[in-house]
Amino acid sequence: MLRSRIDAGDFPSAVYIVAEHGRVILSDALGNAVREPESHNASLETIYDLASLTKPLVTGLLCARLVQSGALSLDSSVADYLVEFDRPDKQLITVRQLLTHTSGLPAWRALYILTHGEKDGTIGTIAREPLVYKPGERVVYSDLGFIVLGFLLQRLTETELDRLAPRDIFEPLHLRRTFFSPNRAMQTEIAACESGNAYEREMCERDIELPTYGGWRPGVIWGEVHDGNAHFLGGAGGHAGLFSTVGETLRLANQFVGGLSELLSRETCELFRQNMTANLNEARSFAWQLAATKDSTAGRSLPPAAFGHTGFTGTSCWIDAEAERAYILLTNRTHARALPFANINQVRREFHSLAAEALKGM
């Protein structure tokens, strides 16, 4: 199935792992991790830009550790941690609402333009953005919400995110090919992304309120983060910036399963299966989407309490914690393809269906 989608041009490479009880059951690497400006085949050791998988695998995991220790309260106002949010329209936003995408913050803004290139002005710029709905009223997936969580973590721990994640996650788990801002010497081991910033550039040019921007990156984005806001923030944001292999992504995924986690208690891991947005338009738990969400990329083969996430570059991770199963599919759909990028949600659903059927047969 995956080979047919590579041949159809949906993505140049696909690397996957299906695991049970922490053990790899099925895995393979197909296609080209890089097609231009040179060619490199994908392997199980290829490093991918995980894009929004950063949200649960780093930001969500760090927040869960702080909730577990009592240093962070889910139902506290964000303003308790970030003074910039001490504003009439933002005071009611809670940490839980950021984690479940119910804060009312917009989905996305070109912060590298709105801040006039001043990284230190990022959190203030977001705090001044008008809410698009009342907090807690509905689920609207928001990069801005997780960028705020990244800054909250930094303020609370007095440690930059690109040092906090290695200290509290990567090093304890002995991860060697998981990081923000890869070393340039590793470029040939990394799957390439989009040529230039065509996608974000089109979005910005459609927004007539934005001034002209001259900071677009030319050439193939390869070995540095694809997301424009994460790049502006120095390569590490609460929403994007994580690079990893499929095997080390599995190690991270295992931390959300009570019987497998080395970093969290069983009680804390229950938060990832708990529907925190009952009666709203999506079923969301702590930093994850639940398979109970209508038309989720889990498909019909995973149970309603399974939780997962996708990444814009073509990545996905779904976890059935009760059965201790993980389904990880990494592609680089933004590479060597003209806009529009392929919508691969049905590919993800079929991948889960085929994998679940294979596990049943075994």
Buried (B, 14 or more C-beta within 10 A) or exposed (E): EBEEBBEEEBBBBBBBBBBBEBEBBBBBBBBBBBBBEEEBEBBBEBBBBBBBBBBBBBBBBBBBBBBBEEEBBBEEBBBBBBEBBEEEBBEBBBBBBBBBBBBBBBEBBBBBBBBEEEEEBBBBBBBEBEBBBEBBBBBBBBBBBBBBBBBBBBBBBEBBBBEBBBEBBBEEBEBEBBBBBBEEEEBEBBBBBBBEBBBBBEBBEEEEEBEEBEEEBEEBBBBBBBBBBBBBBBBBBBBBBBBBBBBBBBBBBBBBBBEBBEBBEEEBBBBBBBBBBEEBEBBBBBBBBBBBBEEBBBBEBBBBBBBBBBBBBBBBBBBBBEBBBBBBBBBBBBBBBEEEBBEBBEBBBBBBBBBBEEBEEE
